[in-house]
Structure formats: C-alpha cells, structure tokens
Amino acid sequence: MSLATLDGTLHRGCGGRYALQTEHVTVRLSGMAAEVTREFYRCEKCGHEQRTIDQRDAAEKSATEQIRLANELLAPRAIRQLRESLGLTVPQFAELIYGTPKGIVEGWEKGRYLQNREADALIRSLGDRETLERRAAKAGVTLPTLTPADAPATGAEPAPGPAQEPPQEPTGSQDS
C-alpha cells in the first residue's frame, strides 16, 4: 500500500482509519523560513500521524517559492542563463562563487537547492564585467572572450572552439 493513498485506510496498530488533515508549519531553507500549510494523515482513533514524501515535497516547494519571492532571489532558469551568457561552464562558475561545489551550482540551476541571500548577491554581481574579471583573476578562471555577436542566446550553450559566423551577416569585424 502506498503512503500517498492513506486517506480512509486502516491503521494496523489500533484499527482506526486515517483521515486527511492540514497543519501550519515553518519550513526553513538556506537560513530563511516560510510558513506553509501541509497536508498529513491522522488516525481518527489513536491520533497516529503519517506524512508522505509527496506532502513534504509540496510543502518544501511552496516554502521555496515564498522565500524566493519574499527575498527576490534569482530563479533557477535565471542563474543558468546568467552563467551561459557569460560563456562559463558549471565548474568555472562555481569557482567564481568562492569555490562553491559544482553540485550546489547545478542544484541551484535545477531548483533542487535554494541559494541564500549572500550567494544570490554574489551570483548577481558576476553580471558586472569588472567584478567578473576581478573574481576570475582571484579564482584562476580563464574567461572566454565573447563579443556581443558571440554571446549565446537565452538557454543556449556557447559553442566550443571558434565562433561560427552566420552566413547572411556581411557587417562586423572578425577576431581570430
């Protein structure tokens, strides 16, 4: 029997039945907190409580969105777009954020993890070329030389090796 279908099922310990309930909980993520309503199951006879993984995940997702909005944190897609627009790989980007493990950066980009306010400010600061260059020099990261024409479109990976020219663009200079 799946825990996701406990409503009305028999509690083996006392013979009572589980009923769907709600509770207000504080979910803490990355040093921030949000109040959310979470569903759970309670045995009507003995009071035994069960919370499914789906119920916990839904509460965490709701808290993440509340925290992201309340603190104006970058969304996962925005973090990835910034990294890609800079022409950086995940390991390079991670090094620029004071050696953050690349798995954490991947988690931010996929929405598995929520960055705290300080990490968010640092990520945003990399959009400033001077800050980016200073951090790259300190971290030993070689930045790609991107011209506006070479900058990747939203959601696109930069092409490895030399930039490919569009065939119908007669204006502009070429750098080798």
C-alpha positions in Angstrom: 0.0 0.0 0.0 1.4 3.4 -0.9 1.6 6.1 1.7 0.2 8.5 -0.9 -3.2 6.8 -0.5 -3.7 6.6 3.2 -7.0 8.5 3.3 -9.6 6.2 4.8 -7.2 3.3 5.2 -7.0 1.1 8.3 -4.3 1.9 10.9 -2.9 -1.6 11.7 -1.9 -0.7 15.2 -5.4 0.3 16.6 -7.9 -0.4 13.9 -8.8 3.2 13.4 -8.9 4.9 10.0 -6.6 7.6 8.6 -8.1 10.9 7.6 -6.5 13.8 5.7 -5.7 16.8 7.9 -3.8 20.0 7.4 -1.2 21.7 9.6 0.7 25.0 9.5 4.4 24.5 9.7 7.5 26.6 9.4 9.9 25.4 6.7 13.5 26.6 6.9 15.7 26.6 3.9 19.1 28.2 3.4 18.8 30.2 6.6 15.4 31.6 5.7 11.9 30.4 6.7 8.3 30.4 5.4 5.0 29.5 6.9 3.1 26.9 4.8 0.1 24.7 5.1 0.9 21.0 4.8 -1.4 18.0 4.5 -0.9 14.9 6.5 -2.8 11.8 7.7 -4.0 11.2 11.2 -5.6 8.1 12.6 -9.0 9.1 13.9 -8.8 6.6 16.8 -5.3 6.8 18.2 -4.0 10.0 16.7 -1.0 8.4 14.9 0.2 10.7 12.2 1.8 10.0 8.8 3.3 12.5 6.3 4.0 11.3 2.8 7.0 12.2 0.8 4.7 14.0 -1.7 3.2 16.0 1.2 6.7 17.0 2.4 7.9 17.9 -1.1 4.8 20.0 -1.8 5.4 22.0 1.5 9.0 22.5 0.7 8.2 23.6 -2.9 5.6 26.1 -1.5 8.2 27.4 1.0 10.9 27.7 -1.6 8.6 29.8 -3.8 7.5 32.0 -0.9 11.1 32.6 0.2 12.3 33.2 -3.4 9.6 35.9 -3.9 10.0 37.5 -0.5 13.7 37.8 -0.9 13.7 38.5 -4.6 16.1 35.6 -5.3 17.1 34.6 -8.8 15.1 31.7 -10.2 16.9 28.6 -11.3 16.5 29.5 -15.0 17.9 33.0 -14.4 21.0 31.5 -12.7 21.6 29.2 -15.6 21.0 31.9 -18.2 23.5 34.2 -16.4 26.2 31.5 -16.4 25.6 30.7 -20.0 25.5 34.3 -21.1 29.0 34.6 -19.5 30.2 31.6 -21.5 31.1 29.7 -18.3 30.9 26.0 -17.5 29.4 25.0 -14.2 32.8 24.3 -12.7 34.1 27.7 -13.8 31.0 29.4 -12.4 31.4 27.5 -9.2 35.0 28.6 -8.8 33.9 32.3 -9.2 31.5 31.9 -6.3 34.3 31.3 -3.8 34.8 27.7 -4.8 31.2 26.6 -4.3 30.9 22.9 -5.1 29.7 22.4 -8.7 26.9 20.1 -7.4 25.5 23.0 -5.5 25.5 25.3 -8.6 23.8 22.5 -10.6 21.3 22.2 -7.8 20.6 26.0 -7.9 20.1 25.8 -11.7 17.8 22.8 -11.4 15.8 24.1 -8.5 16.9 21.4 -6.1 18.6 23.9 -3.8 17.8 27.4 -2.8 20.6 29.9 -2.7 20.8 32.2 0.4 20.7 36.0 0.0 24.5 36.3 0.1 25.0 33.7 -2.6 22.3 35.3 -4.7 24.0 38.7 -4.4 27.3 37.2 -5.4 25.7 35.4 -8.4 24.1 38.7 -9.5 27.4 40.6 -9.1 29.0 38.4 -11.8 26.8 40.2 -14.3 29.1 43.2 -13.9 32.1 42.7 -16.1 34.6 44.4 -13.8 33.5 42.2 -10.8 33.5 39.1 -13.0 37.1 39.8 -14.2 38.3 40.5 -10.6 36.7 37.3 -9.3 38.1 35.3 -12.3 41.6 36.6 -11.6 41.4 35.7 -7.9 39.9 32.2 -8.7 42.3 31.5 -11.5 39.4 31.1 -14.0 40.1 32.0 -17.7 37.1 33.9 -19.0 36.0 33.3 -22.6 36.3 36.3 -24.8 32.8 36.9 -26.0 31.8 39.7 -28.3 28.1 40.7 -28.5 27.7 38.6 -31.6 29.2 35.6 -29.9 27.0 35.8 -26.8 24.7 32.8 -26.5 21.0 33.3 -26.9 18.9 32.6 -23.8 19.1 29.0 -22.9 21.8 28.1 -25.5 25.2 26.7 -24.6 28.2 28.6 -26.1 29.8 26.7 -28.9 33.1 25.1 -28.1 36.1 26.3 -30.2 36.0 29.2 -32.7 32.7 31.1 -33.0 30.7 30.2 -36.1 29.6 33.1 -38.3 26.1 33.4 -39.6 26.3 33.2 -43.4 24.0 36.3 -44.0 25.7 38.8 -41.8 28.1 40.9 -44.0 28.8 43.6 -41.4 31.0 43.4 -38.3 34.6 42.6 -37.7 36.2 39.2 -37.3 38.6 38.4 -34.5 40.8 35.3 -34.9 
